[in-house]
Amino acid sequence: MDAYIIIAIILAVVGIIGSVVPGLAGPPFSWIALLLLRFSDKADPVSTTALVVSAVAVVIVTVIDYILPPKMTSRMGGHKAASVGATIGLFAGMFLAPIGMIGGSLIGAFLGEFLVENRGVWASFKASIGTFLGFIITTVLKLVVAGVLFFMVLKFSF
């Protein structure tokens, strides 16, 4: 097996993991894995069309990942404190993944709104739901793109 193929498979796995773990850009890692296969002598050649289409998908999902969670939070009446609280809760809950990540995100967003913004229980809960929905939607989108790229890497590798 060629070194490019081994590194590409490792990057594709990191891409899947990075789609769930905050702070790790999953889909771009998966795309780099596909790009590496373009240079491998032993893998099937990856077409330019496949690279361009997958790059566009990765860019779109990455942009959505930065835009959607804050939009969902503000749409549900939340403030920046809910987003910051959700991120802190997400990191704290990583040790009990996936339940801890989901619960940490919800609790962190709630506490951010409730304690920092001095909002009521219902308003804080509503903001935490918006933050959580933004997180879930973007995580699913990233997993789909990284998963498709992972299977493309496997297809072109063997």
C-alpha angles and dihedrals in degrees: 000000000000121000090238090058094049093048091045092054091048091050091048090053090048087051092057092047091045091056089068103029112078117236094028115099101224107180095047089055089051091050092050087053090056091047091053090057088059088068098043118107094204100047125079108265116265110225123236088237091057090049094048096045092047091046090054090050091049092049092048093049092046092051091047089050090060097041108038104058095054090043091052091047094051092042089059091048098263130140136214089277090067092053093047091046091050091051092049090047091048092054092044091050095049090093090063097041132207099006092038092051093051094043093042091052093050095043093044093051091046093049092045091056096038100045104028102034094034092228125157125263095260095047091047092048091049091050091049091053090052091050091047093050091051090051094048095047094049093044091053091048092050092047092051093050094043090045093052090048090048091055090046089053090051092046094052093041099058 
